[in-house]
Amino acid sequence: MHPEFYTKFVKSGLERMWHTKLAKVRGGSVSLLAHSLNVMSFTETILKAMKEDNKTSCRIAIAASFFHDFGKETDEFQRVIVEGGIELQREIPLIGN
């Protein structure tokens, strides 16, 4: 992808203060911005390995990968992760149960 494509996401993450928010703490703290950029890069690597050549589909997949954890920017999540409190897991019932 063209560097300007990624620049838009970096700017968005910085504007949302993702560099100051945590995505995870297990195995070392990782900022939400760094995590999102890593997932974005990994997604591009997978798309290249799959030889995906539909530019629009690739851009959508890469953009979605960047925003996949946007809910972690909430004060609630940040408070729990910083305090090392309860795991943020919600039970999702299976269809038909």
N, C-alpha and C positions, 0 to 999 in steps of 0.2 A: 504494500500500500504506500501511497505517497505520504511523505512526512507531514504535510499540512493536515492530512486526515487525522493523524495522531495528535497533532498540536491542539486541535479543537477539544479533544478529550482531556488532555493535560490541563488546559485552561479551565475547562468545566470542573474538573476535580479540585483545582486550586481555588476557584471561586466558591466551591462548596466546602472548603476547608478540609478536604479529605486527607491532606498531608498531616493534619493534626488529630485525626480520628483513627482508632484502631479497627483492623479487620479481624485480627486474631492475635492470641498471645501464647498459644501452645507452641513450644519449640522456638520461642523468641517472638517479640512483638513485631508486628508488621502493620504499617499504616494502610488505611483503606485505599489511598491513592496508589501506593506501591503494589498492593495486592491486585487491584483492578488492572493496572498496566501489565503485570505479570500474566494474568489470565488472558488479557487481550493478546499479548505476544504469543502465548501458548496456542490460542485459538488460530492465529494466523499460521503458525507452524503446522497445525493439524490440517488446515485447509490446503496448504501447499503440498503436504504429503499425500493428500487425497486428490491432488491435481484439479482442484475445483477452480474453474475459470469464469464462472458467472460473477462479474464484478459487483453487481448489486447484491447478490446473495452473500458474497464474502463481506461486503461492508456492513450488511445487516447483522451477520453473525458476530463480527468483530465488535460492533457497537453494543450489541446485546451482552457480549461477554464483559465489556467494561462496566456496564451498569447492573450486572447480575446480583451484586450485594448492596445496592443502593440503600436498602432498609437499615443497614448497619450504621448509617450516619445519624440515626435518631438518638436523642438524649437517653432514652430508655436503654437501648443496646449499649451505648457507650458507658453508662453508669454500671451496668451489670458486668461488662467485660473488664472495666478498670477495677472494680471492687472484687473481682474474682468470684462473684456470686454464683447463683444457680446457672445451670446450662440453659441456653435459650433453645429449647426444643419444644415443639408442639406436636402432639400426637395427631396424626391425620388418619381418620378412619378409612378403611378400605371400602370400596364400593361393594355393596351387597352384604355387608356385615351389620 
